[in-house]
Amino acid sequence: MDSVTCNPKNGQLYLPIVIHDGDHSYNANYGKIIADNKDPKVDIIQPSSGLYLNNVKFFSVGNFPYAITVGPVRVSANIYDETGIESIDWYVNQHHIDFNGENRFGLWLDKNISGLKTGLNRVKLIVQDNAGNVNHDIIRINRIGR
């Protein structure tokens, strides 16, 4: 046998493996496959819609589609996958943020360190799990002032 194709649902699957030789004897064991057909969960949770001054939220702005900030703001996300996370990539205005091994679940956005500009900014988080499934979330932040 050269290959086996298996399309299990999510979760663990145990397969009996039996090897027969030419003398009609055999050896049996079990193999385990962990299937992951689900995308990782990605949710940028901060900042939410509202007005922020130096990362302090002063009030919510109803159904307004983005945060309005004066000064730096912290962007945070909830990320989860049952089989683990392979990679996390943050982008600000299509510019990739390099973390050099630092914690990538939260990000300080400041004009000098991450490309946050005055005006409307787009922040994107792309997450890949250990099985290669990819998901993303995008928020917009309107920065006022320099």
Secondary structure in CASP SS format (residue, H / E / C, confidence):
PFRMAT SS
TARGET T0000
AUTHOR 0000-0000-0000
METHOD secondary structure of the structure
MODEL  1
M C 1.00
D C 1.00
S C 1.00
V C 1.00
T C 1.00
C C 1.00
N C 1.00
P C 1.00
K C 1.00
N C 1.00
G E 1.00
Q E 1.00
L E 1.00
Y E 1.00
L E 1.00
P E 1.00
I E 1.00
V E 1.00
I E 1.00
H E 1.00
D C 1.00
G C 1.00
D C 1.00
H C 1.00
S C 1.00
Y E 1.00
N E 1.00
A E 1.00
N E 1.00
Y E 1.00
G E 1.00
K E 1.00
I E 1.00
I E 1.00
A E 1.00
D C 1.00
N C 1.00
K C 1.00
D C 1.00
P C 1.00
K E 1.00
V E 1.00
D E 1.00
I E 1.00
I E 1.00
Q E 1.00
P C 1.00
S C 1.00
S C 1.00
G E 1.00
L E 1.00
Y E 1.00
L E 1.00
N C 1.00
N C 1.00
V E 1.00
K E 1.00
F E 1.00
F E 1.00
S C 1.00
V C 1.00
G C 1.00
N C 1.00
F C 1.00
P C 1.00
Y C 1.00
A E 1.00
I E 1.00
T E 1.00
V E 1.00
G C 1.00
P C 1.00
V E 1.00
R E 1.00
V E 1.00
S E 1.00
A E 1.00
N E 1.00
I E 1.00
Y E 1.00
D C 1.00
E C 1.00
T C 1.00
G C 1.00
I E 1.00
E E 1.00
S E 1.00
I E 1.00
D E 1.00
W E 1.00
Y E 1.00
V E 1.00
N C 1.00
Q C 1.00
H E 1.00
H E 1.00
I C 1.00
D C 1.00
F C 1.00
N C 1.00
G C 1.00
E C 1.00
N C 1.00
R C 1.00
F C 1.00
G E 1.00
L E 1.00
W E 1.00
L E 1.00
D C 1.00
K H 1.00
N H 1.00
I H 1.00
S H 1.00
G C 1.00
L C 1.00
K C 1.00
T C 1.00
G E 1.00
L E 1.00
N E 1.00
R E 1.00
V E 1.00
K E 1.00
L E 1.00
I E 1.00
V E 1.00
Q E 1.00
D E 1.00
N C 1.00
A C 1.00
G C 1.00
N C 1.00
V E 1.00
N E 1.00
H E 1.00
D E 1.00
I E 1.00
I E 1.00
R E 1.00
I E 1.00
N E 1.00
R E 1.00
I C 1.00
G C 1.00
R C 1.00
END
